[in-house]
Amino acid sequence: MPEIVFINSFEVPVDRDEDFLLLWKEIDDYMRGKPGYRWRRLHRSIDPGSRLRYVNVAGWESAKHFDAAHDETFRKMQSQPGWAHFPAYPSLYTVVQEDGSATS
Amino acid sequence: MPEIVFINSFEVPVDRDEDFLLLWKEIDDYMRGKPGYRWRRLHRSIDPGSRLRYVNVAGWESAKHFDAAHDETFRKMQSQPGWAHFPAYPSLYTVVQEDGSATS
């Protein structure tokens, strides 16, 4: 079965990288231990003027696994006041066109 | 040298998929023939209510290759009036955190 891809784009002011990465790492560490988690790549824009300065792209076995991973502990992490500074655009995607390989 | 990743997120109304994909394919076909192009994955959200319904993630050898590919022909394609219906958030990124593999 083809995997499902979670993409979350973040608006992060240029002087807030450290705060953002601290919050992100907490959730990231937790999610990577969940059943169905496969891989993730966190991207940072090379242009400080970009609106979506961080984009996380993550592969999961299925939407069911992904949903199950977002439990009480996740919700506690995500409701921390610090996250209010970083508007986010999360969604689950399927790959509709693909060639080559994203492995580096 | 680590590759550079171009990510472009698009706002596409649910009833405009066909128009969007037609415009996108024209530019995609052109770019895939350019020096330094490596791979790309086009993602569509499984949630019709998502703001960023399409996200294209593409690997390039370098920012220099990427910039050179955006020539006169590209600009002509991109300036077509149809694109005005699809707000886009393009930027070049480096991978700051990575594990696993995005190959399916």
N, CA and C atoms of all chains as a GROMACS GRO file, in nm:
protein
  624
    1MET      N    1   0.084  -0.120   0.000
    1MET     CA    2   0.000   0.000   0.000
    1MET      C    3   0.088   0.125   0.000
    2PRO      N    4   0.054   0.225  -0.080
    2PRO     CA    5   0.136   0.347  -0.082
    2PRO      C    6   0.124   0.420   0.052
    3GLU      N    7   0.233   0.480   0.091
    3GLU     CA    8   0.232   0.550   0.220
    3GLU      C    9   0.153   0.680   0.211
    4ILE      N   10   0.126   0.735   0.329
    4ILE     CA   11   0.062   0.866   0.337
    4ILE      C   12   0.171   0.963   0.381
    5VAL      N   13   0.163   1.086   0.331
    5VAL     CA   14   0.267   1.184   0.364
    5VAL      C   15   0.206   1.300   0.442
    6PHE      N   16   0.263   1.327   0.556
    6PHE     CA   17   0.221   1.440   0.638
    6PHE      C   18   0.314   1.557   0.606
    7ILE      N   19   0.254   1.669   0.565
    7ILE     CA   20   0.335   1.789   0.541
    7ILE      C   21   0.285   1.900   0.632
    8ASN      N   22   0.377   1.961   0.704
    8ASN     CA   23   0.341   2.072   0.791
    8ASN      C   24   0.436   2.188   0.763
    9SER      N   25   0.380   2.300   0.716
    9SER     CA   26   0.459   2.418   0.686
    9SER      C   27   0.440   2.520   0.798
   10PHE      N   28   0.550   2.584   0.838
   10PHE     CA   29   0.546   2.674   0.953
   10PHE      C   30   0.595   2.814   0.917
   11GLU      N   31   0.526   2.914   0.973
   11GLU     CA   32   0.575   3.051   0.966
   11GLU      C   33   0.661   3.076   1.090
   12VAL      N   34   0.790   3.093   1.069
   12VAL     CA   35   0.883   3.113   1.180
   12VAL      C   36   0.965   3.240   1.155
   13PRO      N   37   0.950   3.342   1.241
   13PRO     CA   38   1.032   3.462   1.224
   13PRO      C   39   1.180   3.427   1.229
   14VAL      N   40   1.263   3.501   1.156
   14VAL     CA   41   1.406   3.467   1.144
   14VAL      C   42   1.479   3.462   1.277
   15ASP      N   43   1.433   3.537   1.375
   15ASP     CA   44   1.504   3.538   1.503
   15ASP      C   45   1.447   3.437   1.604
   16ARG      N   46   1.357   3.348   1.556
   16ARG     CA   47   1.295   3.253   1.650
   16ARG      C   48   1.328   3.107   1.619
   17ASP      N   49   1.430   3.083   1.540
   17ASP     CA   50   1.466   2.946   1.501
   17ASP      C   51   1.484   2.854   1.622
   18GLU      N   52   1.555   2.906   1.722
   18GLU     CA   53   1.590   2.822   1.836
   18GLU      C   54   1.464   2.778   1.913
   19ASP      N   55   1.376   2.874   1.940
   19ASP     CA   56   1.250   2.843   2.010
   19ASP      C   57   1.168   2.741   1.931
   20PHE      N   58   1.159   2.765   1.800
   20PHE     CA   59   1.082   2.674   1.716
   20PHE      C   60   1.139   2.533   1.720
   21LEU      N   61   1.270   2.522   1.702
   21LEU     CA   62   1.332   2.389   1.693
   21LEU      C   63   1.320   2.311   1.824
   22LEU      N   64   1.320   2.382   1.936
   22LEU     CA   65   1.304   2.318   2.066
   22LEU      C   66   1.166   2.254   2.078
   23LEU      N   67   1.064   2.330   2.040
   23LEU     CA   68   0.927   2.279   2.044
   23LEU      C   69   0.909   2.165   1.944
   24TRP      N   70   0.962   2.186   1.824
   24TRP     CA   71   0.947   2.086   1.718
   24TRP      C   72   1.012   1.954   1.756
   25LYS      N   73   1.133   1.962   1.815
   25LYS     CA   74   1.208   1.842   1.850
   25LYS      C   75   1.132   1.757   1.953
   26GLU      N   76   1.065   1.823   2.046
   26GLU     CA   77   0.991   1.749   2.148
   26GLU      C   78   0.884   1.660   2.083
   27ILE      N   79   0.807   1.720   1.993
   27ILE     CA   80   0.702   1.643   1.924
   27ILE      C   81   0.764   1.541   1.828
   28ASP      N   82   0.868   1.583   1.758
   28ASP     CA   83   0.935   1.494   1.662
   28ASP      C   84   0.988   1.368   1.731
   29ASP      N   85   1.056   1.385   1.843
   29ASP     CA   86   1.110   1.270   1.917
   29ASP      C   87   0.997   1.174   1.956
   30TYR      N   88   0.887   1.231   1.998
   30TYR     CA   89   0.774   1.148   2.041
   30TYR      C   90   0.713   1.071   1.923
   31MET      N   91   0.694   1.141   1.814
   31MET     CA   92   0.629   1.080   1.698
   31MET      C   93   0.712   0.970   1.632
   32ARG      N   94   0.844   0.986   1.637
   32ARG     CA   95   0.931   0.888   1.572
   32ARG      C   96   0.928   0.752   1.639
   33GLY      N   97   0.875   0.746   1.760
   33GLY     CA   98   0.863   0.618   1.829
   33GLY      C   99   0.729   0.550   1.807
   34LYS      N  100   0.641   0.612   1.730
   34LYS     CA  101   0.505   0.561   1.714
   34LYS      C  102   0.493   0.455   1.603
   35PRO      N  103   0.404   0.357   1.623
   35PRO     CA  104   0.382   0.257   1.518
   35PRO      C  105   0.334   0.325   1.388
   36GLY      N  106   0.392   0.283   1.276
   36GLY     CA  107   0.352   0.338   1.147
   36GLY      C  108   0.436   0.454   1.100
   37TYR      N  109   0.518   0.509   1.190
   37TYR     CA  110   0.610   0.617   1.149
   37TYR      C  111   0.718   0.560   1.058
   38ARG      N  112   0.750   0.630   0.948
   38ARG     CA  113   0.854   0.579   0.856
   38ARG      C  114   0.976   0.668   0.842
   39TRP      N  115   0.956   0.794   0.812
   39TRP     CA  116   1.070   0.884   0.788
   39TRP      C  117   1.021   1.028   0.796
   40ARG      N  118   1.116   1.118   0.807
   40ARG     CA  119   1.081   1.261   0.799
   40ARG      C  120   1.202   1.342   0.757
   41ARG      N  121   1.171   1.455   0.692
   41ARG     CA  122   1.274   1.551   0.654
   41ARG      C  123   1.225   1.689   0.694
   42LEU      N  124   1.302   1.759   0.775
   42LEU     CA  125   1.269   1.897   0.810
   42LEU      C  126   1.352   1.990   0.722
   43HIS      N  127   1.284   2.081   0.652
   43HIS     CA  128   1.350   2.174   0.560
   43HIS      C  129   1.345   2.316   0.615
   44ARG      N  130   1.455   2.388   0.598
   44ARG     CA  131   1.456   2.530   0.631
   44ARG      C  132   1.488   2.610   0.504
   45SER      N  133   1.412   2.718   0.484
   45SER     CA  134   1.433   2.798   0.363
   45SER      C  135   1.568   2.868   0.368
   46ILE      N  136   1.630   2.880   0.249
   46ILE     CA  137   1.757   2.955   0.242
   46ILE      C  138   1.729   3.104   0.229
   47ASP      N  139   1.601   3.141   0.214
   47ASP     CA  140   1.561   3.281   0.197
   47ASP      C  141   1.490   3.329   0.325
   48PRO      N  142   1.554   3.419   0.400
   48PRO     CA  143   1.494   3.465   0.527
   48PRO      C  144   1.358   3.533   0.505
   49GLY      N  145   1.331   3.577   0.384
   49GLY     CA  146   1.206   3.646   0.356
   49GLY      C  147   1.090   3.552   0.322
   50SER      N  148   1.115   3.422   0.316
   50SER     CA  149   1.008   3.326   0.284
   50SER      C  150   0.901   3.326   0.392
   51ARG      N  151   0.777   3.309   0.348
   51ARG     CA  152   0.670   3.301   0.447
   51ARG      C  153   0.675   3.169   0.523
   52LEU      N  154   0.688   3.059   0.449
   52LEU     CA  155   0.690   2.926   0.510
   52LEU      C  156   0.836   2.884   0.528
   53ARG      N  157   0.900   2.932   0.634
   53ARG     CA  158   1.044   2.912   0.649
   53ARG      C  159   1.082   2.769   0.685
   54TYR      N  160   0.991   2.695   0.747
   54TYR     CA  161   1.018   2.554   0.778
   54TYR      C  162   0.907   2.467   0.717
   55VAL      N  163   0.948   2.356   0.659
   55VAL     CA  164   0.850   2.258   0.608
   55VAL      C  165   0.895   2.119   0.652
   56ASN      N  166   0.809   2.051   0.726
   56ASN     CA  167   0.838   1.914   0.765
   56ASN      C  168   0.759   1.818   0.675
   57VAL      N  169   0.828   1.721   0.617
   57VAL     CA  170   0.763   1.622   0.530
   57VAL      C  171   0.791   1.485   0.589
   58ALA      N  172   0.684   1.410   0.620
   58ALA     CA  173   0.702   1.283   0.693
   58ALA      C  174   0.618   1.172   0.632
   59GLY      N  175   0.678   1.053   0.619
   59GLY     CA  176   0.607   0.937   0.565
   59GLY      C  177   0.550   0.850   0.676
   60TRP      N  178   0.422   0.812   0.663
   60TRP     CA  179   0.356   0.722   0.758
   60TRP      C  180   0.293   0.606   0.682
   61GLU      N  181   0.281   0.495   0.753
   61GLU     CA  182   0.228   0.374   0.689
   61GLU      C  183   0.084   0.394   0.642
   62SER      N  184   0.004   0.466   0.719
   62SER     CA  185  -0.136   0.489   0.682
   62SER      C  186  -0.192   0.606   0.762
   63ALA      N  187  -0.305   0.658   0.717
   63ALA     CA  188  -0.372   0.766   0.790
   63ALA      C  189  -0.418   0.716   0.927
   64LYS      N  190  -0.453   0.589   0.935
   64LYS     CA  191  -0.497   0.530   1.062
   64LYS      C  192  -0.382   0.534   1.164
   65HIS      N  193  -0.262   0.493   1.123
   65HIS     CA  194  -0.146   0.501   1.212
   65HIS      C  195  -0.120   0.645   1.254
   66PHE      N  196  -0.126   0.734   1.157
   66PHE     CA  197  -0.100   0.875   1.184
   66PHE      C  198  -0.199   0.930   1.287
   67ASP      N  199  -0.326   0.901   1.267
   67ASP     CA  200  -0.428   0.949   1.360
   67ASP      C  201  -0.408   0.892   1.501
   68ALA      N  202  -0.378   0.763   1.507
   68ALA     CA  203  -0.359   0.698   1.638
   68ALA      C  204  -0.242   0.759   1.714
   69ALA      N  205  -0.141   0.806   1.642
   69ALA     CA  206  -0.022   0.864   1.706
   69ALA      C  207  -0.053   0.998   1.773
   70HIS      N  208  -0.160   1.063   1.729
   70HIS     CA  209  -0.192   1.195   1.784
   70HIS      C  210  -0.282   1.181   1.906
   71ASP      N  211  -0.220   1.133   2.013
   71ASP     CA  212  -0.290   1.098   2.136
   71ASP      C  213  -0.285   1.212   2.238
   72GLU      N  214  -0.323   1.178   2.359
   72GLU     CA  215  -0.327   1.275   2.469
   72GLU      C  216  -0.190   1.344   2.491
   73THR      N  217  -0.083   1.264   2.490
   73THR     CA  218   0.051   1.321   2.512
   73THR      C  219   0.087   1.420   2.401
   74PHE      N  220   0.057   1.384   2.276
   74PHE     CA  221   0.081   1.476   2.166
   74PHE      C  222   0.004   1.606   2.186
   75ARG      N  223  -0.123   1.593   2.223
   75ARG     CA  224  -0.206   1.713   2.238
   75ARG      C  225  -0.154   1.806   2.348
   76LYS      N  226  -0.098   1.746   2.452
   76LYS     CA  227  -0.039   1.828   2.559
   76LYS      C  228   0.081   1.906   2.505
   77MET      N  229   0.166   1.836   2.429
   77MET     CA  230   0.285   1.902   2.372
   77MET      C  231   0.244   2.016   2.280
   78GLN      N  232   0.142   1.988   2.202
   78GLN     CA  233   0.103   2.081   2.097
   78GLN      C  234   0.027   2.202   2.151
   79SER      N  235  -0.027   2.189   2.273
   79SER     CA  236  -0.106   2.300   2.329
   79SER      C  237  -0.018   2.394   2.411
   80GLN      N  238   0.114   2.370   2.411
   80GLN     CA  239   0.202   2.462   2.482
   80GLN      C  240   0.192   2.601   2.420
   81PRO      N  241   0.192   2.707   2.506
   81PRO     CA  242   0.171   2.843   2.456
   81PRO      C  243   0.274   2.886   2.350
   82GLY      N  244   0.396   2.830   2.357
   82GLY     CA  245   0.500   2.867   2.261
   82GLY      C  246   0.458   2.847   2.117
   83TRP      N  247   0.378   2.746   2.090
   83TRP     CA  248   0.336   2.716   1.953
   83TRP      C  249   0.252   2.828   1.890
   84ALA      N  250   0.192   2.914   1.975
   84ALA     CA  251   0.109   3.022   1.923
   84ALA      C  252   0.189   3.119   1.836
   85HIS      N  253   0.322   3.121   1.852
   85HIS     CA  254   0.405   3.213   1.774
   85HIS      C  255   0.434   3.161   1.633
   86PHE      N  256   0.397   3.035   1.607
   86PHE     CA  257   0.437   2.973   1.480
   86PHE      C  258   0.317   2.916   1.406
   87PRO      N  259   0.245   3.000   1.330
   87PRO     CA  260   0.132   2.950   1.252
   87PRO      C  261   0.174   2.832   1.165
   88ALA      N  262   0.090   2.730   1.160
   88ALA     CA  263   0.126   2.607   1.089
   88ALA      C  264   0.014   2.563   0.994
   89TYR      N  265   0.051   2.496   0.887
   89TYR     CA  266  -0.044   2.450   0.786
   89TYR      C  267  -0.026   2.300   0.765
   90PRO      N  268  -0.079   2.220   0.857
   90PRO     CA  269  -0.060   2.075   0.850
   90PRO      C  270  -0.168   2.007   0.767
   91SER      N  271  -0.130   1.905   0.693
   91SER     CA  272  -0.229   1.823   0.623
   91SER      C  273  -0.168   1.690   0.583
   92LEU      N  274  -0.254   1.591   0.560
   92LEU     CA  275  -0.211   1.461   0.510
   92LEU      C  276  -0.226   1.458   0.359
   93TYR      N  277  -0.129   1.400   0.292
   93TYR     CA  278  -0.128   1.401   0.145
   93TYR      C  279  -0.104   1.260   0.089
   94THR      N  280  -0.147   1.240  -0.033
   94THR     CA  281  -0.100   1.126  -0.109
   94THR      C  282  -0.010   1.179  -0.221
   95VAL      N  283   0.083   1.095  -0.267
   95VAL     CA  284   0.172   1.134  -0.376
   95VAL      C  285   0.099   1.108  -0.507
   96VAL      N  286   0.078   1.212  -0.588
   96VAL     CA  287   0.004   1.195  -0.713
   96VAL      C  288   0.096   1.190  -0.836
   97GLN      N  289   0.218   1.240  -0.822
   97GLN     CA  290   0.317   1.231  -0.929
   97GLN      C  291   0.452   1.207  -0.863
   98GLU      N  292   0.530   1.116  -0.919
   98GLU     CA  293   0.659   1.089  -0.858
   98GLU      C  294   0.760   1.040  -0.959
   99ASP      N  295   0.884   1.086  -0.946
   99ASP     CA  296   0.995   1.026  -1.019
   99ASP      C  297   1.120   1.041  -0.935
  100GLY      N  298   1.225   0.968  -0.969
  100GLY     CA  299   1.350   0.977  -0.896
  100GLY      C  300   1.334   0.935  -0.752
  101SER      N  301   1.425   0.977  -0.668
  101SER     CA  302   1.427   0.935  -0.528
  101SER      C  303   1.466   1.052  -0.441
  102ALA      N  304   1.399   1.064  -0.326
  102ALA     CA  305   1.428   1.174  -0.236
  102ALA      C  306   1.535   1.136  -0.135
  103THR      N  307   1.600   1.022  -0.156
  103THR     CA  308   1.708   0.982  -0.066
  103THR      C  309   1.833   1.058  -0.103
  104SER      N  310   1.905   1.106  -0.005
  104SER     CA  311   2.026   1.183  -0.037
  104SER      C  312   2.149   1.093  -0.028
  105MET      N  313   2.812   1.714  -0.226
  105MET     CA  314   2.739   1.831  -0.173
  105MET      C  315   2.592   1.795  -0.155
  106PRO      N  316   2.532   1.836  -0.044
  106PRO     CA  317   2.391   1.804  -0.023
  106PRO      C  318   2.306   1.881  -0.123
  107GLU      N  319   2.198   1.814  -0.164
  107GLU     CA  320   2.113   1.878  -0.263
  107GLU      C  321   2.032   1.992  -0.202
  108ILE      N  322   1.973   2.072  -0.292
  108ILE     CA  323   1.882   2.177  -0.249
  108ILE      C  324   1.741   2.128  -0.282
  109VAL      N  325   1.643   2.165  -0.198
  109VAL     CA  326   1.507   2.117  -0.219
  109VAL      C  327   1.414   2.236  -0.245
  110PHE      N  328   1.345   2.228  -0.358
  110PHE     CA  329   1.247   2.331  -0.392
  110PHE      C  330   1.110   2.282  -0.346
  111ILE      N  331   1.044   2.362  -0.263
  111ILE     CA  332   0.909   2.327  -0.220
  111ILE      C  333   0.814   2.438  -0.262
  112ASN      N  334   0.707   2.401  -0.329
  112ASN     CA  335   0.607   2.497  -0.372
  112ASN      C  336   0.468   2.447  -0.329
  113SER      N  337   0.404   2.523  -0.241
  113SER     CA  338   0.270   2.487  -0.193
  113SER      C  339   0.167   2.574  -0.265
  114PHE      N  340   0.055   2.511  -0.303
  114PHE     CA  341  -0.045   2.580  -0.385
  114PHE      C  342  -0.182   2.577  -0.319
  115GLU      N  343  -0.252   2.689  -0.329
  115GLU     CA  344  -0.393   2.694  -0.291
  115GLU      C  345  -0.475   2.663  -0.416
  116VAL      N  346  -0.542   2.548  -0.416
  116VAL     CA  347  -0.620   2.506  -0.532
  116VAL      C  348  -0.762   2.470  -0.487
  117PRO      N  349  -0.862   2.547  -0.532
  117PRO     CA  350  -1.001   2.512  -0.497
  117PRO      C  351  -1.033   2.370  -0.543
  118VAL      N  352  -1.120   2.301  -0.466
  118VAL     CA  353  -1.147   2.160  -0.494
  118VAL      C  354  -1.200   2.133  -0.634
  119ASP      N  355  -1.265   2.230  -0.695
  119ASP     CA  356  -1.321   2.205  -0.828
  119ASP      C  357  -1.227   2.248  -0.940
  120ARG      N  358  -1.101   2.282  -0.905
  120ARG     CA  359  -1.009   2.331  -1.008
  120ARG      C  360  -0.887   2.241  -1.029
  121ASP      N  361  -0.895   2.117  -0.982
  121ASP     CA  362  -0.780   2.026  -0.994
  121ASP      C  363  -0.730   2.013  -1.137
  122GLU      N  364  -0.824   1.996  -1.228
  122GLU     CA  365  -0.786   1.971  -1.368
  122GLU      C  366  -0.709   2.089  -1.427
  123ASP      N  367  -0.762   2.210  -1.406
  123ASP     CA  368  -0.695   2.330  -1.457
  123ASP      C  369  -0.555   2.344  -1.398
  124PHE      N  370  -0.548   2.320  -1.267
  124PHE     CA  371  -0.419   2.332  -1.200
  124PHE      C  372  -0.318   2.232  -1.256
  125LEU      N  373  -0.361   2.106  -1.269
  125LEU     CA  374  -0.268   2.000  -1.311
  125LEU      C  375  -0.218   2.022  -1.454
  126LEU      N  376  -0.303   2.080  -1.538
  126LEU     CA  377  -0.264   2.110  -1.675
  126LEU      C  378  -0.151   2.213  -1.678
  127LEU      N  379  -0.168   2.320  -1.601
  127LEU     CA  380  -0.066   2.424  -1.594
  127LEU      C  381   0.062   2.370  -1.530
  128TRP      N  382   0.042   2.293  -1.423
  128TRP     CA  383   0.158   2.241  -1.349
  128TRP      C  384   0.239   2.146  -1.437
  129LYS      N  385   0.170   2.061  -1.513
  129LYS     CA  386   0.239   1.961  -1.596
  129LYS      C  387   0.327   2.028  -1.702
  130GLU      N  388   0.278   2.139  -1.757
  130GLU     CA  389   0.356   2.208  -1.860
  130GLU      C  390   0.492   2.251  -1.805
  131ILE      N  391   0.490   2.315  -1.689
  131ILE     CA  392   0.616   2.360  -1.627
  131ILE      C  393   0.697   2.240  -1.578
  132ASP      N  394   0.630   2.141  -1.520
  132ASP     CA  395   0.698   2.023  -1.470
  132ASP      C  396   0.775   1.951  -1.581
  133ASP      N  397   0.708   1.930  -1.695
  133ASP     CA  398   0.774   1.863  -1.808
  133ASP      C  399   0.899   1.938  -1.851
  134TYR      N  400   0.887   2.071  -1.853
  134TYR     CA  401   1.000   2.154  -1.897
  134TYR      C  402   1.116   2.144  -1.797
  135MET      N  403   1.084   2.154  -1.669
  135MET     CA  404   1.188   2.156  -1.566
  135MET      C  405   1.262   2.023  -1.555
  136ARG      N  406   1.192   1.912  -1.578
  136ARG     CA  407   1.254   1.781  -1.563
  136ARG      C  408   1.362   1.755  -1.666
  137GLY      N  409   1.367   1.837  -1.771
  137GLY     CA  410   1.472   1.821  -1.871
  137GLY      C  411   1.593   1.909  -1.844
  138LYS      N  412   1.590   1.984  -1.739
  138LYS     CA  413   1.695   2.083  -1.712
  138LYS      C  414   1.815   2.022  -1.639
  139PRO      N  415   1.936   2.074  -1.667
  139PRO     CA  416   2.055   2.026  -1.593
  139PRO      C  417   2.041   2.053  -1.444
  140GLY      N  418   2.075   1.953  -1.364
  140GLY     CA  419   2.070   1.970  -1.218
  140GLY      C  420   1.941   1.922  -1.156
  141TYR      N  421   1.838   1.896  -1.240
  141TYR     CA  422   1.712   1.842  -1.187
  141TYR      C  423   1.734   1.698  -1.140
  142ARG      N  424   1.680   1.660  -1.023
  142ARG     CA  425   1.699   1.524  -0.974
  142ARG      C  426   1.571   1.444  -0.957
  143TRP      N  427   1.473   1.499  -0.887
  143TRP     CA  428   1.351   1.424  -0.858
  143TRP      C  429   1.243   1.521  -0.815
  144ARG      N  430   1.119   1.474  -0.816
  144ARG     CA  431   1.011   1.554  -0.758
  144ARG      C  432   0.894   1.464  -0.719
  145ARG      N  433   0.820   1.510  -0.620
  145ARG     CA  434   0.698   1.443  -0.576
  145ARG      C  435   0.590   1.549  -0.564
  146LEU      N  436   0.480   1.528  -0.633
  146LEU     CA  437   0.365   1.619  -0.618
  146LEU      C  438   0.265   1.553  -0.524
  147HIS      N  439   0.226   1.625  -0.419
  147HIS     CA  440   0.134   1.574  -0.318
  147HIS      C  441   0.000   1.646  -0.326
  148ARG      N  442  -0.108   1.569  -0.311
  148ARG     CA  443  -0.241   1.629  -0.300
  148ARG      C  444  -0.301   1.592  -0.164
  149SER      N  445  -0.359   1.691  -0.098
  149SER     CA  446  -0.416   1.666   0.034
  149SER      C  447  -0.536   1.572   0.025
  150ILE      N  448  -0.551   1.487   0.127
  150ILE     CA  449  -0.669   1.399   0.132
  150ILE      C  450  -0.788   1.474   0.194
  151ASP      N  451  -0.761   1.596   0.244
  151ASP     CA  452  -0.865   1.677   0.307
  151ASP      C  453  -0.902   1.794   0.216
  152PRO      N  454  -1.024   1.792   0.159
  152PRO     CA  455  -1.065   1.898   0.065
  152PRO      C  456  -1.062   2.036   0.132
  153GLY      N  457  -1.065   2.042   0.264
  153GLY     CA  458  -1.068   2.170   0.335
  153GLY      C  459  -0.930   2.228   0.362
  154SER      N  460  -0.825   2.157   0.323
  154SER     CA  461  -0.689   2.208   0.345
  154SER      C  462  -0.664   2.334   0.266
  155ARG      N  463  -0.589   2.424   0.324
  155ARG     CA  464  -0.556   2.547   0.251
  155ARG      C  465  -0.454   2.516   0.139
  156LEU      N  466  -0.348   2.444   0.175
  156LEU     CA  467  -0.244   2.413   0.077
  156LEU      C  468  -0.271   2.273   0.019
  157ARG      N  469  -0.361   2.266  -0.078
  157ARG     CA  470  -0.407   2.136  -0.126
  157ARG      C  471  -0.303   2.061  -0.208
  158TYR      N  472  -0.211   2.133  -0.271
  158TYR     CA  473  -0.104   2.068  -0.346
  158TYR      C  474   0.032   2.118  -0.294
  159VAL      N  475   0.124   2.024  -0.280
  159VAL     CA  476   0.261   2.060  -0.243
  159VAL      C  477   0.357   1.984  -0.333
  160ASN      N  478   0.440   2.058  -0.406
  160ASN     CA  479   0.542   1.994  -0.488
  160ASN      C  480   0.676   2.004  -0.417
  161VAL      N  481   0.746   1.890  -0.405
  161VAL     CA  482   0.876   1.886  -0.340
  161VAL      C  483   0.975   1.829  -0.442
  162ALA      N  484   1.080   1.906  -0.473
  162ALA     CA  485   1.171   1.866  -0.581
  162ALA      C  486   1.317   1.882  -0.541
  163GLY      N  487   1.400   1.783  -0.576
  163GLY     CA  488   1.542   1.789  -0.546
  163GLY      C  489   1.622   1.841  -0.665
  164TRP      N  490   1.712   1.933  -0.640
  164TRP     CA  491   1.801   1.989  -0.742
  164TRP      C  492   1.945   1.979  -0.693
  165GLU      N  493   2.037   1.973  -0.790
  165GLU     CA  494   2.178   1.958  -0.756
  165GLU      C  495   2.230   2.078  -0.677
  166SER      N  496   2.185   2.197  -0.713
  166SER     CA  497   2.231   2.318  -0.646
  166SER      C  498   2.135   2.433  -0.675
  167ALA      N  499   2.146   2.538  -0.595
  167ALA     CA  500   2.064   2.659  -0.618
  167ALA      C  501   2.101   2.722  -0.752
  168LYS      N  502   2.228   2.709  -0.791
  168LYS     CA  503   2.274   2.764  -0.919
  168LYS      C  504   2.202   2.696  -1.036
  169HIS      N  505   2.196   2.562  -1.031
  169HIS     CA  506   2.123   2.489  -1.135
  169HIS      C  507   1.976   2.530  -1.137
  170PHE      N  508   1.918   2.539  -1.019
  170PHE     CA  509   1.777   2.575  -1.008
  170PHE      C  510   1.751   2.712  -1.070
  171ASP      N  511   1.834   2.809  -1.034
  171ASP     CA  512   1.816   2.945  -1.087
  171ASP      C  513   1.831   2.947  -1.239
  172ALA      N  514   1.930   2.875  -1.289
  172ALA     CA  515   1.954   2.875  -1.434
  172ALA      C  516   1.837   2.815  -1.511
  173ALA      N  517   1.766   2.721  -1.447
  173ALA     CA  518   1.652   2.656  -1.514
  173ALA      C  519   1.534   2.750  -1.531
  174HIS      N  520   1.530   2.855  -1.450
  174HIS     CA  521   1.417   2.948  -1.456
  174HIS      C  522   1.444   3.058  -1.557
  175ASP      N  523   1.440   3.018  -1.681
  175ASP     CA  524   1.477   3.104  -1.793
  175ASP      C  525   1.355   3.169  -1.857
  176GLU      N  526   1.376   3.228  -1.972
  176GLU     CA  527   1.272   3.300  -2.046
  176GLU      C  528   1.149   3.210  -2.072
  177THR      N  529   1.174   3.086  -2.115
  177THR     CA  530   1.062   2.994  -2.145
  177THR      C  531   0.981   2.965  -2.019
  178PHE      N  532   1.050   2.941  -1.909
  178PHE     CA  533   0.979   2.922  -1.782
  178PHE      C  534   0.893   3.042  -1.750
  179ARG      N  535   0.951   3.160  -1.760
  179ARG     CA  536   0.877   3.282  -1.722
  179ARG      C  537   0.752   3.301  -1.808
  180LYS      N  538   0.763   3.263  -1.934
  180LYS     CA  539   0.645   3.271  -2.022
  180LYS      C  540   0.536   3.177  -1.972
  181MET      N  541   0.574   3.053  -1.939
  181MET     CA  542   0.476   2.955  -1.889
  181MET      C  543   0.412   3.006  -1.759
  182GLN      N  544   0.494   3.061  -1.675
  182GLN     CA  545   0.449   3.099  -1.542
  182GLN      C  546   0.363   3.224  -1.543
  183SER      N  547   0.376   3.304  -1.650
  183SER     CA  548   0.299   3.430  -1.655
  183SER      C  549   0.163   3.412  -1.720
  184GLN      N  550   0.128   3.287  -1.753
  184GLN     CA  551  -0.004   3.263  -1.809
  184GLN      C  552  -0.113   3.302  -1.709
  185PRO      N  553  -0.221   3.369  -1.758
  185PRO     CA  554  -0.323   3.419  -1.667
  185PRO      C  555  -0.384   3.311  -1.577
  186GLY      N  556  -0.389   3.186  -1.622
  186GLY     CA  557  -0.447   3.079  -1.542
  186GLY      C  558  -0.385   3.064  -1.404
  187TRP      N  559  -0.256   3.093  -1.394
  187TRP     CA  560  -0.185   3.078  -1.266
  187TRP      C  561  -0.237   3.173  -1.159
  188ALA      N  562  -0.302   3.281  -1.201
  188ALA     CA  563  -0.354   3.380  -1.104
  188ALA      C  564  -0.456   3.317  -1.009
  189HIS      N  565  -0.518   3.205  -1.050
  189HIS     CA  566  -0.620   3.140  -0.966
  189HIS      C  567  -0.558   3.054  -0.855
  190PHE      N  568  -0.427   3.034  -0.862
  190PHE     CA  569  -0.364   2.940  -0.769
  190PHE      C  570  -0.248   3.004  -0.693
  191PRO      N  571  -0.278   3.075  -0.583
  191PRO     CA  572  -0.171   3.134  -0.502
  191PRO      C  573  -0.068   3.029  -0.463
  192ALA      N  574   0.060   3.065  -0.474
  192ALA     CA  575   0.168   2.969  -0.451
  192ALA      C  576   0.271   3.025  -0.354
  193TYR      N  577   0.335   2.935  -0.280
  193TYR     CA  578   0.436   2.973  -0.182
  193TYR      C  579   0.565   2.897  -0.210
  194PRO      N  580   0.641   2.942  -0.310
  194PRO     CA  581   0.763   2.871  -0.349
  194PRO      C  582   0.885   2.918  -0.270
  195SER      N  583   0.973   2.826  -0.237
  195SER     CA  584   1.100   2.865  -0.178
  195SER      C  585   1.201   2.751  -0.191
  196LEU      N  586   1.329   2.784  -0.183
  196LEU     CA  587   1.436   2.684  -0.182
  196LEU      C  588   1.474   2.653  -0.038
  197TYR      N  589   1.497   2.525  -0.012
  197TYR     CA  590   1.524   2.480   0.125
  197TYR      C  591   1.648   2.392   0.130
  198THR      N  592   1.708   2.387   0.249
  198THR     CA  593   1.805   2.282   0.277
  198THR      C  594   1.741   2.189   0.380
  199VAL      N  595   1.785   2.064   0.380
  199VAL     CA  596   1.734   1.966   0.477
  199VAL      C  597   1.813   1.982   0.606
  200VAL      N  598   1.744   2.015   0.716
  200VAL     CA  599   1.815   2.037   0.842
  200VAL      C  600   1.804   1.917   0.938
  201GLN      N  601   1.705   1.832   0.917
  201GLN     CA  602   1.691   1.709   0.996
  201GLN      C  603   1.642   1.601   0.901
  202GLU      N  604   1.700   1.481   0.913
  202GLU     CA  605   1.658   1.374   0.822
  202GLU      C  606   1.678   1.236   0.883
  203ASP      N  607   1.582   1.149   0.858
  203ASP     CA  608   1.602   1.008   0.889
  203ASP      C  609   1.520   0.926   0.790
  204GLY      N  610   1.548   0.796   0.784
  204GLY     CA  611   1.474   0.710   0.694
  204GLY      C  612   1.491   0.752   0.550
  205SER      N  613   1.395   0.713   0.465
  205SER     CA  614   1.406   0.739   0.322
  205SER      C  615   1.269   0.771   0.266
  206ALA      N  616   1.265   0.868   0.179
  206ALA     CA  617   1.138   0.909   0.120
  206ALA      C  618   1.107   0.830  -0.007
  207THR      N  619   1.183   0.726  -0.034
  207THR     CA  620   1.155   0.642  -0.150
  207THR      C  621   1.042   0.547  -0.118
  208SER      N  622   0.951   0.531  -0.209
  208SER     CA  623   0.838   0.441  -0.181
  208SER      C  624   0.866   0.304  -0.241
   0.00000   0.00000   0.00000
